[in-house]
Amino acid sequence: MEEAFNSSRVNWGKTVILGVEMHHTPLAINTYFLLRGRTVTGCFFGGLKAKSDIPILAQKYLHKEINLDGFITHEVNFQDINKAFDLLLEGKSLRCIIWMD
């Protein structure tokens, strides 16, 4: 993150940080660069606003405007929920549907 910030353009460079840094290490930057016009911003989930955006996405899915089914890699019953977590931790699952019978 520091390298990205330090490589941004003087006077109007902008660094966008996506997600969370794995080890929760503080970002150490020279405040002089901020005073010279460089900026740092961040976002979770691509800036999605759940209250307004999820209903829109749900409607788009229901009207077949976006395909989410391709992201589902596994389906398990609730009693096999630990298998779903194992698949995720092993990197074998992107999204898993857990059926609650």
N, C-alpha and C positions, 0 to 999 in steps of 0.2 A: 504494500500500500504506500509505503514511503517512497519507493522507487517511482511509482506511478505519479505521485504528487510532485516529486522533484523533477520529473521529466516533462511536466506540463509547462505550457508557454508562460513566460513572464508577462505580467500585466493583465492577462485575461484567460489564463489556463484554468480548466475546470476538471477536477478528479471526482468521479462517481464511484463509490464503494458499494458493491452489491453483496448482501448477506452479512454474515458474521465471521470475523476472523477466528480461526479454530482455537487458538490458545488464549483468547481474550487479552492479547497484548495491546497496551495503549499505543496510539499512533503518535509518534514523536515527529513534529514538524517545526521548522523554523518560522516563528510568527512574522518575521520580516517579510517572508514571501506572501503571507496573507495580506499584509499591509500594502504590498505591491500589486494586489489584484488577483492573485490566484485564489481559487475556492475549492472547498472539499464538501461534498454532499454524499448522502447514502440513502439506500432504500432496501426494504424487505419486500419480497414477492413482487418485484418489478413495479412497485408503487401502487399496487392494487388496493382499492378502498372497498373493503368487504361489504359494507352496508349498501352501497350503491352499485358496485360492479358485479357482485355474485348473482343478483337477480337477472341482470342483463346476460351474463354468461350462461345461466341456466336456461333462459329463453332461447338463446342461440343454439345451445345443445339440443333442446327439444325440437327446434325447427331444422335440425341437421345442418346448421350453418358452420358449426365447428365439430371436429371429430375428436372425441376424448377416448373412445373405445380402444383405439390403437395403443393407448398408454397402459391399459390393464394387462398385466402379464400373468397374473395368477388369481384364482378364486379358491377360498377355503371356507369350511364351516367354522362356526364360532369355537367349537371344541378344539380346533386345530390352529388357534390364534398364535400359539408359540411357533408353529411352522412358518407363519407369515412373517414374524419378526426374524426368524433364522434366515429366511430367503432374502429379506431386506439387508441384514447385516453381512451376508455372504455376497452381496452385490448381484444376486440372481433375479431380483424383483424390482420393477420400477413402481408399479402400483398394484395393490392386492385388494380384491373385494372380499370382505368378510361377511358371510351370510349368517344372519341370526334367525334360525328356525324356531 
